[in-house]
Amino acid sequence: MTALFLISAAALLVLGSILLYLASANQRLFSTVPSARTLVFTGLLLLVFALVLLLQYSGTGSAVFILVTGVMFMWTVPPMAIAYLRHKGEAQR
């Protein structure tokens, strides 16, 4: 049961972080920003659900730390990977 909580929380954390990234005007995945209000609301809702699941696994401080660390990771690595892939694609042309 614990593994199910952690896997579900990780999936919700990843999806919520990606949706919040896509709501940003500085995102580089799509040329136009989709409905930012909907993306922000959905992303925050998924992060709240992830926090609820993490609270089932650990204490309050640890759950918040895990959530914030996961969001920071998701806001750091994918943008660099997107920039690398775009640069690599432009260099091949």
N, C-alpha and C positions, 0 to 999 in steps of 0.2 A: 504494500500500500504506500509506503514511503517513496519508493521509486516512482510510482505513478504520480504522486504529488510533485516530485522534483522534475520529472520529464514534462509534465503539463505546465509547470511554472516556467521552465526554460523555453518551451515553445511559445507560451504567451508573452514572455519577455522579449523574445526575438521578434515576433510579429508586431508587438506594440512599439518597440524601438524603431523598426523599419517604417511603420506607418507614420511615426512622428518625424523621422528623417525625410520621408517623402512629402510631408506637409511644409517643409522648409523651402523658402524661395531659393536657397543656395544649393539645393540638391542637384546632382549631375546625372541621375539615372534617366529621367525623362526631360524632354525639352520644355514641356509646359507642366505647371503644377496642377494636379487634379484638385478637386474641392478640398481646400486646406482645412476648413472647419470640420468637415466630416472625418478627415484623416486624424486630426488632433483629438477629437472626441473619442473615436474608436481606439486610437492608440493609448490614450490615457485610461480608458476603460479596461483594456487588456492588461495594462500594467497594474491596475488596482487588483484585478483578478489574480495576476501572478503574485502580488504581494500577499493576498489572502491565502493562496496555496503555500507560499513560503512560510507564512506564520504558523501553518499546521506542522511544519517541519522543524522550525527553530524559533528562538526567542525574537522579540521585537527588534532589538538592535541588530542582531545577526541577519534577520530577514531583510531589513531596510538596507543594510550594507551589501548583501548579495544582490538585491535588486539594482541599487545604484551602480555597483561595479559592473553588472551585466549590461546595463544601459550605456555606461561609458565605453565598454568594449564594443558594443554594437554601433555606437556613433563614431568610433575611431577606425576600426578595421575595414568595414565595407566601403566607406568613401575612398580610402586609399586604394582598395582593390579596384573600384570602379574607375578611378583616375588612371591606374596602371593599365587596365584593359583598354581604355579609350586611347591612351598614348601609344600602346602597342598596336592597336588597330590603325591609327593614323600613320604610324611609322611604316607599316606594310604597304600603304597605298602609293 
